[in-house]
Amino acid sequence: MAKVKLTVVESKCRCGYCKKGNSYIIDDLCPPICHELWNCMYPLVYALQNGANLD
């Protein structure tokens, strides 16, 4: 499966875990990011890993 790079460009993270400028390489189902961010990003990451083109 393809790797996806996720970069936080703005953060209002309630848990304080994700901060502006943090980058993550996602290549599996359990990346080391907060659950709230992962819940929002999972559908897009899954699509990109399977060949989708997003604007």
N, C-alpha and C positions, 0 to 999 in steps of 0.2 A: 504494500500500500504506500502511496506517496506521502511524503512529509509535508506538513503545512507549518509555516512560521506565523505565529500570532504575536503582534506587537500592540501593547496598550497605549493608545494615544490620548486618552482622557480617563480619569478614574474617579468614581464616587463610590468605591467599594465600601460597603458597610462593615465588613470584617477587617479592613485595613491590609489585606493580603496583597492585592494587586495595586501596583503603583504606576503612574505615568512613566513610560519608557521601558517597562519590563518587556522582555521578549521570551517566547516559549516556542520550542520546536515540538510539534505534535505529530507523533508517529504511532501512538497506541491509544487505547480507550481510556486510560487513566493518567492524564498528564498532571503535573504538580501545580494546579491552579485552583482557585476557590470554586466551590460548587455552583455558586450563582453565575459566575462568568461561563463556566463550562456548560451549564444548562442553556444559556443563551447562544453560545457559539457552536454547540455540537451539530445541529443540522447543517450549518454552513461548512464546517470542517469536514463532515462526512461527505457532503456533495463534492467538495474540492478533491478529497482523497480518491474519489471515484470518477474523476475526469470532468467535472462540471466547470464551466467558465462563468465567473461572477463579475459583475460590473464594479 
